[in-house]
């Protein structure tokens, strides 16, 4: 299922004891920028390598996976989901 979620809703999930996998899809973002601006507990996944890295980063396809990013086109977000 693909749907939008707010940062507050993500924080609430962790407060309720849920453990979704957070993934920040990055495109051209430096590692330093990721370190300064990601949601805690998020994995960094370059958009260009997402399909190759997904099996390693996200082996449990039954888990709730939340993908977020800045300045992503809707088509990029849909492709990653």
N, C-alpha and C positions, 0 to 999 in steps of 0.2 A: 504494500500500500504506500502510495506517495502522498504526502501532505505537508503543509507548512507547520512549523512549530516556532514559538518565540523563545528567546533566551530565558525568560522567566519560567516557561514551561519546562525547559531543560533542567534548570536549577531545581524546580519542584520534584522532578523525577528522582534526582539524586537524594533529595531530602526525604522522599518516601521510601528510600531503600532500593529503588530500581537501579539497574546498571546497564543503561544503553551504551553502545559503542559510539563514541563521538569521533567524527572524521572531518578535519578541515581540508577541503579541496583547495589546493593552492596552485596558482599559475603565475610563475615569474616572481614569486614572493621569496625574499631571502630568508634563510634560517633564523637570522637575528630578528626579523620582523615577526616571524611565527612565534618565537620565544616571547616576544613582548605583547602579542595581541591575540593569542588563541584562548579558547575556553579551557580551563584546567581539565586534565584527563583526556584531551583530544589527541588523536593521532594526526600527523601531517602526511597528506597524500598528494603528491603532484598530479594535477589533472592529466598531464601528458603520459603518466605511467600508471594511472589508476587501474586499468584492466589487468596489467601485469602484476601489480602489487596487491590487489584485492584478496586473492586467495591466501596470501601470507599474512596480511594485516587483519583480515576478517574471515577466519576459517569457519566460524559458526554462523551459517546463513540463517539459522533460526532465531538469532539474537536480534533485538531491536537495534537498528543502525541509523544514526542521525548524521547526515552529511550537511555541512554548511560551508559557506565561502563568501568572500567579498568580491564584488564586481564580476560575478559569474553571469553569463547569459542563461536564460531559462532553458535553452536547448542543452547547454553543458550540464546543468543540474539534472535535467531529465535523463540524459545519457548516463550519468554516474549512478543515479538511483536504479 
